[in-house]
Amino acid sequence: MVMTHKARILAAAGKQSVDKLPFGSRIDLWYNYHAARGTLPEKYKGCTEIDILRDLGAGGTVVLGGEQVRTGNSSRARLITLWDTTFKNVEVLSSEEGPVKTVTYVTPKGTVNIKTEFNRTEGYLQGYIVERLFKNEEDYPAIEYLLEDSVLVPDYVEYTRLAGTIADDGVIRCGLRTSPMQYIMRDLMGYEAFFYELADNPQKLEHLYETAKELWKKQLVILADSPAKILSVCSNWSDEIHTPVFRKYFVPWLQEATEFLHSKGKLTLIHADGEMKRLIPLVLESGIDVAEAWSPAPMTSVTTAELRKAWGDKITIWGGLPTLIFEPTCSDEKFEDYVINLFREVAPGNNFIVGMGDNFPIAGDINRIRRVVELIEQYGILPIKI
């Protein structure tokens, strides 16, 4: 029986047998950029991401909420999440000046605001934070109140609609954008401010983390009740920043989230597109099912063969095709050599999903995705024997 793209991806994610290497390609960066500028190839104008992937014969992964952001419906955009957030006692004020949107939260414990820039000419999926919610230690009470006052309302409508559109040709990336501490580090404070707070105000930071974690546990319940089978639980690490705090804050959270979601029949996924060398053994402790957007050498210092040796069959690797091999600066010969060697590195091919590390590039040759499909047919039948 021939498996569908979706069936292969989910089977490999769940450590089950597949007939050939699954291909879960991601093209939203390329697609959004060219769709915004009207520069999609003529045959693909008016097409969706999944329309293009179907034409190329590839399976895909599509980000939940991406279409809402791309069309400018920022009030409804919930990038990859499955809920809306409201508040019981917080007044929310929103204003826009040019491409910058300011959201102000007025709480009984103080007022905080965040400024985000949306550049439509880039075909954005999410905005760039130009002024963060946390400015200094005086903001702790207001931010904690904001988190505690949050009311999460499950919303599976967009997921259901998108799942019907994708059907058996891929899966939807959804779930948590971050873990609680990654949210504090990356989104709430920014990395520089975070490490100052870790040194200067560790007790306040720890209390904020515990407050955030309680809200994230509520998010897990919504994910567990959702129709999604595979769910993101954290993303976007780089070992020079995260190694000092990863074991204390990230590993226990990933273990807890994975254990809970496993008990509800779900699979967990992390978005692992950064430098991972020092984090590899720590991620192995986490218990997660899939490391998606794996970006090997020359994008990082680790080859797929090295990662495969370190993790064995315990974590399914999703990725392995670095962005630069799709660029015109990479010859057809070098492109094919890289793909075929990737198949050698992952042989016999179990627990591996071919995909982008991390995304298809703006200047990439979209036809090379079709060539990956052809090379899988030629060399990627399991067990791989190259």
C-alpha positions as CSV (number, residue, x, y, z in Angstrom):
1,M,0.0,0.0,0.0
2,V,1.4,3.4,-1.0
3,M,1.6,5.8,1.9
4,T,0.6,9.5,1.6
5,H,2.9,12.4,2.5
6,K,1.1,13.0,5.7
7,A,1.1,9.3,6.7
8,R,4.9,9.0,6.1
9,I,5.6,12.2,8.1
10,L,3.5,11.1,11.0
11,A,4.8,7.5,10.9
12,A,8.4,8.6,10.9
13,A,7.7,11.1,13.7
14,G,6.2,8.3,15.7
15,K,9.1,5.9,15.1
16,Q,7.1,3.7,12.8
17,S,8.0,2.1,9.5
18,V,7.7,3.9,6.2
19,D,8.1,2.8,2.6
20,K,10.5,5.6,1.6
21,L,11.9,8.8,3.1
22,P,9.2,11.2,3.9
23,F,9.5,14.7,2.5
24,G,8.1,17.6,4.6
25,S,9.3,20.7,2.8
26,R,8.8,24.2,4.0
27,I,8.5,27.1,1.5
28,D,6.7,29.9,3.4
29,L,9.6,32.3,3.4
30,W,10.0,32.0,-0.4
31,Y,6.3,32.0,-1.0
32,N,5.4,35.0,1.2
33,Y,8.2,37.1,-0.2
34,H,7.3,36.5,-3.8
35,A,3.5,36.6,-3.2
36,A,3.8,40.0,-1.5
37,R,5.9,41.4,-4.4
38,G,4.0,39.7,-7.2
39,T,7.1,37.8,-8.3
40,L,5.9,34.2,-8.0
41,P,6.6,32.2,-11.2
42,E,3.9,32.7,-13.7
43,K,2.5,29.2,-13.3
44,Y,2.1,29.7,-9.6
45,K,0.5,33.1,-9.4
46,G,-2.7,32.8,-7.4
47,C,-1.6,29.5,-5.9
48,T,-1.3,28.6,-2.3
49,E,1.9,27.0,-0.7
50,I,0.3,23.6,-0.8
51,D,-0.8,24.0,-4.4
52,I,2.8,24.6,-5.4
53,L,4.1,21.7,-3.3
54,R,1.5,19.4,-4.9
55,D,2.6,20.4,-8.4
56,L,6.2,19.6,-7.4
57,G,5.2,16.3,-6.0
58,A,6.4,17.1,-2.5
59,G,4.9,16.8,0.9
60,G,5.0,19.9,3.1
61,T,4.5,21.6,6.4
62,V,2.5,24.8,6.6
63,V,2.5,27.2,9.6
64,L,-0.8,27.7,11.3
65,G,-1.9,31.4,11.1
66,G,0.5,32.4,8.4
67,E,-2.2,33.2,5.9
68,Q,-3.9,35.5,8.4
69,V,-0.7,37.5,9.0
70,R,0.2,37.6,5.3
71,T,-3.2,39.2,4.5
72,G,-2.7,41.8,7.2
73,N,-5.4,40.5,9.6
74,S,-3.1,41.1,12.5
75,S,-6.0,41.3,15.0
76,R,-6.7,37.6,14.3
77,A,-3.2,36.3,13.7
78,R,-2.2,33.6,16.2
79,L,1.0,32.3,14.6
80,I,1.0,28.5,15.2
81,T,-1.2,28.7,18.3
82,L,-4.6,27.1,18.8
83,W,-6.3,29.7,21.0
84,D,-7.2,33.3,21.4
85,T,-6.1,35.3,24.5
86,T,-8.4,37.6,26.4
87,F,-8.1,39.3,29.8
88,K,-10.4,39.7,32.8
89,N,-9.1,42.9,34.3
90,V,-6.5,44.2,31.9
91,E,-7.3,47.0,29.4
92,V,-5.7,46.5,26.0
93,L,-5.0,49.6,23.8
94,S,-3.8,49.3,20.3
95,S,-2.5,51.9,17.8
96,E,-0.5,51.9,14.6
97,E,1.9,54.4,13.1
98,G,3.1,53.4,9.7
99,P,4.4,49.8,9.9
100,V,4.8,49.9,13.7
101,K,2.0,48.6,15.9
102,T,1.9,49.5,19.6
103,V,-0.1,47.4,22.1
104,T,-0.4,48.8,25.6
105,Y,-1.6,46.7,28.6
106,V,-3.1,48.7,31.5
107,T,-3.1,46.5,34.6
108,P,-3.8,47.2,38.3
109,K,-0.1,46.6,38.9
110,G,1.2,49.1,36.2
111,T,1.2,49.7,32.5
112,V,3.5,48.0,29.9
113,N,3.6,48.2,26.1
114,I,5.2,46.4,23.2
115,K,6.0,47.8,19.7
116,T,6.2,45.6,16.7
117,E,7.1,46.5,13.1
118,F,5.4,44.7,10.2
119,N,7.0,45.1,6.8
120,R,4.5,44.0,4.2
121,T,7.0,44.3,1.4
122,E,8.9,41.4,2.8
123,G,5.9,39.1,2.9
124,Y,6.2,38.8,6.6
125,L,4.9,36.0,8.8
126,Q,5.5,37.8,12.0
127,G,6.6,41.2,13.1
128,Y,9.9,42.4,14.4
129,I,9.8,43.5,18.0
130,V,11.3,47.0,18.2
131,E,10.4,47.7,21.8
132,R,9.9,44.9,24.3
133,L,7.3,44.5,27.0
134,F,10.0,44.3,29.7
135,K,12.0,47.5,30.0
136,N,13.3,47.3,33.6
137,E,12.7,45.6,36.9
138,E,9.8,47.9,37.7
139,D,7.8,46.0,35.0
140,Y,7.8,42.6,36.8
141,P,4.5,43.2,38.7
142,A,2.5,44.4,35.7
143,I,3.9,41.6,33.4
144,E,3.1,38.9,36.1
145,Y,-0.4,40.3,36.5
146,L,-0.8,40.2,32.7
147,L,0.1,36.5,32.6
148,E,-2.1,35.6,35.5
149,D,-5.0,37.5,34.1
150,S,-4.9,35.8,30.7
151,V,-7.9,33.8,29.6
152,L,-7.2,31.3,26.9
153,V,-10.1,30.4,24.5
154,P,-9.5,27.3,22.4
155,D,-10.0,27.9,18.7
156,Y,-9.5,25.0,16.3
157,V,-11.5,26.5,13.4
158,E,-8.5,27.7,11.4
159,Y,-6.6,24.4,12.0
160,T,-9.6,22.4,10.8
161,R,-9.9,24.6,7.6
162,L,-6.2,24.4,6.8
163,A,-6.2,20.6,7.5
164,G,-8.9,20.2,5.0
165,T,-6.9,22.2,2.4
166,I,-3.7,20.2,3.0
167,A,-5.5,16.9,3.3
168,D,-2.9,14.1,2.9
169,D,-0.2,16.2,1.4
170,G,1.4,17.4,4.6
171,V,1.1,18.5,8.1
172,I,0.4,21.8,9.9
173,R,3.0,23.2,12.2
174,C,1.2,24.4,15.3
175,G,1.4,24.4,19.1
176,L,3.7,26.5,21.3
177,R,6.0,29.1,19.7
178,T,8.2,28.9,22.8
179,S,8.7,27.3,26.1
180,P,8.1,29.5,29.2
181,M,11.8,30.5,29.6
182,Q,12.4,30.9,25.9
183,Y,9.4,33.4,25.9
184,I,11.1,35.4,28.7
185,M,14.5,35.3,27.0
186,R,13.6,36.0,23.4
187,D,10.3,37.8,23.4
188,L,9.7,39.4,26.7
189,M,13.2,40.7,27.6
190,G,15.6,40.0,24.8
191,Y,18.7,37.9,25.4
192,E,21.0,40.7,26.7
193,A,18.5,42.0,29.2
194,F,17.7,38.5,30.3
195,F,21.3,37.7,31.3
196,Y,21.5,41.0,33.2
197,E,18.3,40.1,35.1
198,L,19.6,36.6,35.7
199,A,22.6,38.1,37.4
200,D,21.0,41.1,39.1
201,N,17.4,40.0,39.9
202,P,17.4,36.1,40.0
203,Q,14.6,35.8,42.5
204,K,12.3,38.1,40.5
205,L,13.2,36.3,37.3
206,E,12.5,32.9,38.9
207,H,9.1,34.1,40.1
208,L,8.3,35.4,36.6
209,Y,9.3,32.0,35.2
210,E,7.0,30.1,37.5
211,T,4.1,32.5,36.6
212,A,4.7,32.0,32.9
213,K,4.9,28.2,33.4
214,E,1.4,28.1,34.9
215,L,0.0,29.8,31.8
216,W,1.9,27.5,29.5
217,K,0.4,24.5,31.3
218,K,-3.0,25.8,30.4
219,Q,-1.8,26.0,26.8
220,L,-0.8,22.4,26.9
221,V,-4.3,21.4,27.9
222,I,-5.7,23.1,24.8
223,L,-3.1,21.4,22.6
224,A,-4.0,18.0,24.2
225,D,-7.7,18.6,23.3
226,S,-6.9,19.7,19.7
227,P,-7.2,17.6,16.5
228,A,-3.5,18.1,15.9
229,K,-1.3,15.0,16.2
230,I,2.1,16.5,16.3
231,L,2.7,19.7,18.3
232,S,5.5,22.2,18.7
233,V,6.7,22.7,22.3
234,C,9.7,25.1,21.8
235,S,11.9,26.7,19.1
236,N,14.8,28.7,18.0
237,W,17.9,27.9,20.1
238,S,21.6,28.6,19.6
239,D,24.1,26.9,22.0
240,E,26.3,30.0,22.7
241,I,23.2,31.7,24.3
242,H,21.2,28.8,25.6
243,T,23.7,26.3,27.0
244,P,24.0,28.1,30.4
245,V,20.3,27.9,31.2
246,F,19.1,25.0,29.0
247,R,19.5,22.2,31.6
248,K,17.9,24.1,34.4
249,Y,14.9,25.6,32.6
250,F,14.4,23.9,29.2
251,V,15.0,20.2,29.7
252,P,12.6,19.9,32.6
253,W,9.9,21.8,30.7
254,L,10.3,19.7,27.6
255,Q,10.1,16.5,29.7
256,E,7.0,17.7,31.4
257,A,5.3,18.9,28.2
258,T,6.2,15.7,26.3
259,E,5.1,13.4,29.1
260,F,1.7,15.2,29.3
261,L,1.1,15.3,25.6
262,H,2.2,11.7,25.2
263,S,-0.5,10.7,27.8
264,K,-3.0,12.3,25.4
265,G,-1.8,10.5,22.3
266,K,0.2,13.4,20.9
267,L,3.7,13.7,19.5
268,T,6.1,16.6,20.4
269,L,8.3,18.7,18.1
270,I,11.0,21.3,18.6
271,H,12.2,23.7,16.0
272,A,16.0,23.1,16.1
273,D,17.4,25.4,13.4
274,G,20.4,26.9,15.3
275,E,23.9,25.9,16.4
276,M,23.2,22.8,18.4
277,K,26.6,21.2,19.2
278,R,26.6,21.7,22.9
279,L,22.8,21.3,23.2
280,I,22.7,17.9,21.5
281,P,23.1,15.7,24.7
282,L,20.7,18.0,26.6
283,V,18.0,17.7,23.9
284,L,18.4,13.9,24.0
285,E,17.4,14.1,27.7
286,S,14.2,16.0,26.9
287,G,12.2,13.1,25.6
288,I,10.8,15.0,22.6
289,D,9.8,13.0,19.5
290,V,11.0,15.2,16.6
291,A,13.7,17.9,16.0
292,E,12.4,19.8,13.0
293,A,14.3,22.3,10.8
294,W,17.6,20.6,11.4
295,S,20.2,22.7,9.8
296,P,23.5,20.8,9.2
297,A,27.0,21.8,8.1
298,P,27.9,24.1,6.5
299,M,25.1,26.1,8.1
300,T,26.2,24.9,11.5
301,S,29.2,23.0,12.8
302,V,27.5,19.6,13.0
303,T,26.8,17.1,10.2
304,T,23.7,15.1,9.9
305,A,25.8,11.9,10.4
306,E,27.2,13.3,13.7
307,L,23.7,14.1,14.9
308,R,22.4,10.7,13.8
309,K,25.2,9.0,15.8
310,A,24.5,11.1,18.9
311,W,20.7,10.6,18.9
312,G,20.4,7.2,17.3
313,D,16.8,6.3,16.8
314,K,15.6,8.1,19.9
315,I,14.7,11.4,18.2
316,T,13.3,11.7,14.7
317,I,15.3,14.3,12.7
318,W,13.4,16.5,10.3
319,G,15.5,18.6,7.9
320,G,19.0,18.1,6.6
321,L,18.7,20.2,3.4
322,P,20.6,23.4,4.1
323,T,19.2,26.6,2.6
324,L,22.3,27.4,0.5
325,I,22.0,24.2,-1.6
326,F,18.9,25.6,-3.2
327,E,20.6,28.9,-4.1
328,P,21.8,29.5,-7.7
329,T,25.4,29.7,-6.4
330,C,25.3,26.0,-5.8
331,S,25.7,24.0,-9.0
332,D,23.3,21.2,-9.9
333,E,26.0,18.7,-9.5
334,K,26.9,19.9,-5.9
335,F,23.2,20.0,-5.1
336,E,22.6,16.4,-6.1
337,D,25.8,15.3,-4.4
338,Y,24.7,16.8,-1.2
339,V,21.2,15.3,-1.3
340,I,22.5,11.8,-2.1
341,N,25.1,12.0,0.6
342,L,22.4,13.0,3.1
343,F,20.6,9.8,2.2
344,R,23.9,7.9,3.0
345,E,24.2,9.7,6.3
346,V,20.8,8.6,7.5
347,A,20.8,5.1,6.0
348,P,18.9,2.8,6.5
349,G,16.5,5.8,6.7
350,N,14.2,5.1,9.6
351,N,13.2,8.0,11.9
352,F,14.2,10.6,9.4
353,I,12.1,13.2,7.5
354,V,13.7,15.1,4.6
355,G,13.1,18.8,5.0
356,M,14.6,22.3,4.9
357,G,17.0,23.6,7.4
358,D,15.3,25.9,8.1
359,N,13.3,27.2,5.1
360,F,13.4,27.4,1.3
361,P,15.4,30.6,0.4
362,I,14.0,33.7,-1.3
363,A,16.4,33.3,-4.2
364,G,16.1,29.5,-4.4
365,D,15.3,27.5,-7.5
366,I,11.9,26.1,-6.7
367,N,12.4,23.3,-9.3
368,R,15.0,21.8,-7.0
369,I,12.3,20.6,-4.7
370,R,11.0,18.5,-7.6
371,R,14.5,17.1,-8.0
372,V,14.6,16.1,-4.3
373,V,11.3,14.2,-4.9
374,E,13.0,12.4,-7.9
375,L,16.1,11.6,-5.9
376,I,14.0,10.1,-3.1
377,E,12.3,7.9,-5.6
378,Q,15.7,6.8,-6.9
379,Y,17.7,6.5,-3.7
380,G,15.3,6.9,-0.8
381,I,13.4,3.7,-0.7
382,L,13.8,2.0,2.6
383,P,16.0,0.4,3.7
384,I,18.4,2.8,1.9
385,K,21.4,1.0,0.3
386,I,23.6,3.5,-1.3
